[in-house]
């Protein structure tokens, strides 16, 4: 009898385990292509994606390759832990990563009244007068420090290439801290001052070997915020991102300390701003709503800072690489800048911040857009279906996260064929709003693809020439579009105006990327010569 009961128990457990296993397997949407082996594993595509990342350093190229392997513009991937809770009103991917890090920031919120109130609160930071009169001079001032740093490195390197990505990151951090918080961090200046005291370096006899420069001590503010920015990788590579992010921010000592420090720093900045407003005769009576507003503004400011420096510095690294690889593009850009900034040429100086903001340089805008297209700092736009939708004849159920990749077919390689009868009526009606890229040169770096002549024969920048989507689109597009473009226009102008970015040795010139917080270049080395 005992053995019989034991047999029943074992059989019951086996049935339960088998049911649980089947229950946790991915549930594909009928009719949409997917990797057959992924639906037979509880972790779906995660094992293959993590293996790909380990071998290449990239994650988003795995998704691009899935589109090519399945030969379909729409396909399914199963990238979430089977124990994750379903959500139905926002992209779970974004909310799981940014919710723990920025609980009061609009970037991960659903499109509701709270989201709109947050956007409305900070809308004037993107107004043309604020960008022109406050932000542009801050960018110009901070990048002058970066240019001086590179002058010191040029002197000491004696024609050798050197790593530039950390310089660009610190330069953009200087910009954002000054523009958003009014704080002079002096990251580039402190490094420049240290190098100015250095007469010479111990250089290799090989002109292609990068020198090692003495490094200044980084500020606590910079290291704390970079620590938090880099923590995004935890959520991006975890099968349970929200759970992992919450745990890491509370219990990883470096992250907990960085979180505490940045909260105190942001609160201190806001307190100083409040005191400044009070002294100027504005409202000096604090009400009970202020504590709430302080927390709201603090998280919005930190999000402003986080996104503003990380994506822009990554985009600048790709811009520098493209200027080096495509020397003819660099010279065309310099010629275009000189033809517009004639007074600066006559006076032998950098164009001012206001001159750069007010100038119309179609080739500069075209270069920036082509750099977005092939650099892809953010290779995907993520949205969550708020109701059942039909895409190319396939029903996408409500609550499904949709990843729209920008590093593959149509964007950087020939488009996949789509039968016209599969498109919706609205898709067919709006299809001609954007052009399509020529299959023969879609993989080449050609800023000219974004240029067109108007009816008067004048060359203009055409942002609708073909598919490129660096900032998203619609209500949930990047809030800082205008700031990002302003940063790129000013910084690229100042770099190209000051230096010739010469060819670097092949061993330091790879165009391969690595997916961390953004899609960064694996190598960003420069070899400079003064104009």
N, C-alpha and C positions, 0 to 999 in steps of 0.2 A: 504493500500500500504506500509506503514511504517513497519508494522509487517511482511509483506511478504519479504521486503528487509532484515529485521533483521534475519528472518529465513534462508535466503540464505547465509548471512554472517556467521551465526553460523554453518550451515552445511559445508560451505567451510573451516572454521577454524577446525572443527572436522576432515574433510578429510585430511587437511594439517598435523594436529597433529598425526593422525593415520599413514600417510605416513612417517612422520619424525621418529616416534617410530619404525616402521618396518625397516626403512633405517638404524637406529642406532643399531638394534639387531645384535649380532654376526652372521657372515656368515661362517658356518662350511664347511670344505673341504669334498666333497663327499667321502663316503666309509671309513672314519677314525672314530673310536669310540669316543664318547664324552658324557659328562653329559647332559642328555636331558633337565633338568630344566635350565641349563646355557644359552641355546640358546633362552630362552624366557625372558631373562633379559638383559637390555642394558649394565650392568656391568659384564655380563657373570659369570665367576667363582669367581670374586673378593669378593662378600659377603661371600661365603662359606670359601674362603681362609683366609679372615681377621678374621672370627669367629674362625677358627681353630687356627690361630696364637694367638688370645686372650686367648684361653683355654689351649694351650700347650706351647706357647712361640716359636714355630717352624713354618716355612713356607714350607720348602722343603719336610718335611715328608707328608704334604698334597698332594703334587704332587706324591710322592711314593705311597700313599694310593689310589690315583686315578688309577694308573696302576694296582693295585691289584683288586680294585672294578670292573674295566672294563675288567680285565683279558686280557690285551693286552699290548705288548711291545711298541706299538705306539698308541698315542691317542692325542686328541685335548684339549687345555684349552684356555679360553678367559680371559686374565688378563690385558688388556689395556683399557684405557679410550676411549669411542667412538669418542671423539673429537681429539684424537692424530693423527698427520700427519704420513702417511706411508713413510718408507724409504726403499731403496732397495739395499744398498751396504755394510751394516754392521749391527751388532746386535743392534737394537734400544734400547734394555734394557741397554746395556753397555754405549752406546753413550749418552743416556738420563741422566744417573747417573754421569758418569765420565767426560763427555764433559764440563758441567758447572764448575766442581771442578778442572779439569786438562785440560784446553783447548789446551795446547801444548804438551800433552803426547800421545805416540803412542798407548797406551792400547785400546783406543776406535776408532782409525782411521781405515778407510777401508784399504785393502791390496793394496795400490797404491805406487807411487814413494815417496810421503811424508812419509808414514809409513816406507818404506825401508830405507830412508835416516836417519830417527830418530834411527832406530835399528842399522844402520851402525855406527852412531855417538857414541853410547855407548857400542858397542860390546866388546871393550877391557876390560870393567869392569867385564866381565865374563871369561876372559882369565885365564888359569891355573896359570901362574906366579903371576898375580895380586891377585888372590884368595889365593894362598899359602903364598905369602910374605907380603901382605898388610892386606887382610881381615881376614885370620885365626888368626894372632896375635892380631888383634883388638877384635875379638870374645873372644879369650882366656883371654885377659886382662879384658874386661868388665864382663865376667862371674865369674872371680875370685872375683870381688866385690860383685856379687850376692851370691856366696858361703859364703863369709864373713858375709853378711847380714843374711843369714840363720843360720850361727853359732851363731850369737847374738840372733836370735829368738829361736833357740833350747835351749840356756842357760836360757832365760827368761821364756819360755813356760813350762819348767820342765816336758816334756813328753806329753804335750797336743798338739792336732792338731791345725794348724793355716792356714788361707787363703793364697794361694800362687799365684793366677792368676795375681794380680796386680804387684807382685814382678817379675813374668816372663815377663810381658809386659814391665815394666821399664828396666829390664835387656836386653831385645832385643832392646829396644829403645837406650840404651847405646851403644849396638853393632852397630846398623845401623848409628847412628849419627857419631860415631868414624870412621867407615869404609867408609861412603859415603861423609861426610862433614869434617872429621878431627876435629870434635868438641867433647871435653870432657864434657859430660853433668853431669856425676857423680850422677845419680839418685839413684842407689843402694848404692853408697858410703855415700851420705849424710844421708840416712836412717840408714845405719849401724853405722855411727859415732854418731847419736842421741841415738841409742839403747845402744851403748857401754858406754854411760854416765849414763844409767839407771841401778840401782843395782837390783831392783826386781819390779814385777808387783803385782797388787791386783788380785790374781787368784781365780777362783772358786774351791771349794773342789771337784767338779766333774772333773775327769781327762779327760773327753770327751768334755768339754766345751772350745771352742777356747778363748784365751786371747785377749785383746784389747791392741795393741801396740801404743805408741805415734808415730805420723806421722810427718815427716819432710815436710817443705813447698816445693811444687813442682815448678820447674822452669817454667818461662813464655813460653819458647819454647815448653816444653812438653805439657802443658795445651792447648796451641794454636793448636798444631798439632793434639792432641787427640780430640779436639773439632771438627776439620775439618774431621777427620777420622770418628767420630761418626755421622757426618751429612749424611753419605752414607745411614743411615737408613731411612732418609726422602724420598729419591728417591726410595728405595726398597719397601717401604710400601705405596707409593702414586699411585693413578690411573693415574696421569699425572706427571710422575717423572721429566722430563726436566723442565717443567714450574715451578713445586714446588721447584726444586733445585735452579734454577736461582733466584727465588724470595727469598728463604731462605738465600742464600749466600750474597744477596745484602741488605736485610732488617731485618734479624734477628740480633740484636745488637751483640750477642756473636760470631756469625759466621762471620759477617762483620769485627769485630775487629781481630778475629783469622786469617782471610784471609789476612788482611793488614799486620799483624805482620809477618806471615810466608813468605810473598812476600819480605818484607824488610830483613828478616833473610837470605833467600836464595840468594838474590841479594848481601848482604854484604859478604857472604861466597865466592861467585863467584868473587867479587871485590878483596878480599884478595888473592884468588888463582891467579888472573891475575897479581896482584902486585908481588907475589912470583915468577911467571914465568918471569916477566920482569927483576927482580933483578938477576935472574939466567942467564941472557944474551940471553933469547929467544926473539921472536918477541915483540917489545915494541911499535909498531905503531898501534894505534887503527883505524880501518877502519869503514865505515858505516855499514858493515855487522855485527859488533860486537853486536849492540843492539838486532838484530834479534836472533843471536846465544845465547846471554845471556838469552833471554826469553825462547828460546827452551830448553836450558840446565836446566834452573830453573824448568820448569815443568817436565822434565824428572827426575831430581834429586828428586823432591818432590814425584813423582810417585814411584820411586825407594824406597824411604823411607817409603811411605804409605804402599805399598804392602809388602815390606820386613819385616816390624815389625808386621803388623796386622796378616797376615796369619801364620807366623812362631810362634808368641807367642801363637796363638790359637792351633796350632799343638802341641806345647810343653805342653800346659795344658792337652790335651788329652793323650800325652805320659806319663806324670806324673800319671794321673789317671789309665792308663793301667798298669803301673809298680806297682802301689799300689794294684789294684784289683788282678792282676796275679803275685803273689809273686814268683812263680816258674820261670816265665819269667824273672823277675828282677835278680834272682840269676844266671840263665843261661847267661844273658847278662854280668853280672859282671865277671863271670868265663871266658867268651870269651874275654873280655877286658884284664883281667890279663894274659891270655895265650899269648896275642899278645904284650902287653906293659911290657915285662919282665924287662927291664932296670928300668922303673919307679917303678916297684914292689921292685926291689933290693935296689933302692935309697930312697924308702918310700916317693914318691912325686907324684904330678899330672903328667900325660903325657904332654909334651909340645904341642904347637899348631902344629908344623911341624910333630911331632910324630903321632898325631891324623890324620893329613891330609894324611900322607904317609902310614898309616897302612891299611891293608886289613882285615876287621872283618866282615865276611859274616853274622853272627848273628845280628850285629848292623844294617846292611843294611836291613836285613829281618824284624827286629823289626820296623824300621822306615817305611817300606812299609806297614806292617800290621797295623801300627798306622794310616797311611794315609787311608787305606781301610775302617777301622771302625770309625775313627775320623771324616773324611770328613770335613775338615775346609771349603772347597768350594764344596758343594754337587752337582754342576751341571756345565757342559760346555755349553756355549751358542754360537750358530752360526746362521748366516742368509743365507738362500738359495740365491745365486747370479744368479741362473737360475733354471728352472723347474727340479726337481729331482724325482727319484723313490726310495722309501724306503719300503722294504718288500711288494712290489706290489702296494703301494699307491703313487699317484702323489702328491708331495709337491710343491706348486706353488712358483715361484720366489718371493722373498720378505718375506717369512715366517720365523719367528724366531723359531729355533729348540733348545729345551732344552734337553740335554742328562744327565739324572740324574744318580748319582753314589751312591745313598743311598738305593737302592731297589733291585729288581730282578737282578740276575747275579752277582752283586757286594757284597751285604750283605745278600741276601736271595736266595732261589732256583730260577733258571731262569724260565721264562715263555716259554711254548712250541712254537716253530716257525717251520712251514713247510719249508723244504729245497727248494721247488720250488718257495717260496716267496723271497728267497735271490737272489741278483744279482750275475752274474758270478764272478765279482771281489770279492764279499763277500765270495762266496764259495771257491775261490782260496786261500784267505788269512785267512780263518777261523781258521786254525790250527796253526797260528803264536802264538796265546796265548792259554794257557790251560783253563780249566773250573774248578770251585770250586766244591768240593764234597758237595752235598745237605745236608748230615748229619752233617757237621761241618762248613758250610759256615758262620754261625752266631757267631762262637767262635773265640777268639783271639789266633791265632796260627802262630807265626813268621816262624815256620818250614815249612809252606806251600810254602815259597819263597826260600827254600834251596834244592839243588840237588847235587849229586855227579857227577863229570866229569869222563872222560874215565880212569883217573888215580886213581879214588877213593877219590879225594879231594873234600871236601864240598865247594860249590860255591853259591853265591847269584844269584837267577834266577828271574829277573824282569818280565819275560814273563809267569810266572806260572799260571796266571789267571787275570781276569779283575780288574784293578785298574788304575785310571787316575787322579792323584792329580794335575798335572800341565798342563792338556790339551795335545794336540798333533798337530803336523804339524807346518805350518808357524805361526799360532796364538797361539802357546803354550806359557806358561809363560816365559818371558824373563829371570827371575831370578832363573831358576831351579837349576843351579849349586850353586848359593849363598844359596838358601834355604836348599839344602841337606848338604852343608858345615856347615851351622849354626846348623842344627839338629845333625850332627855327633859329632861336637865339644861340644855342650852344653850338650847333653845327656850323652856323655862319662864323662864329668867333674862332672855332678850331681851324676851319679851312682857310680863313683869312690870314691866320697867323703862321700856320705850318704847312709844309708839304709832307704828306704821309707817304713815305717811300715804301717800296716793296720789302716785305720781310721774308726770311728764309722759309722754304717749304715746310720744314719741320715745325715751324711756329705759325703756320698759316692755314690750318685746317678750318673748314667751314662746318664742321660737325657741331651739333648742339648737345646740351645736357639739360634734362628736365628736373629742376629743383622747384623753387618758388615760381619761377618763370622759365621760359625756354631760353637759356643762356648759351652763348658761344663757349665751347670748351677752351678755346685759346683766344686771347685778345692781346696781341703784342703789336707795338708800333715802333717804327724807326723814323725819327723826325729830322726835318731840315727847315730852317727858317725861310719864309718867303722873301 
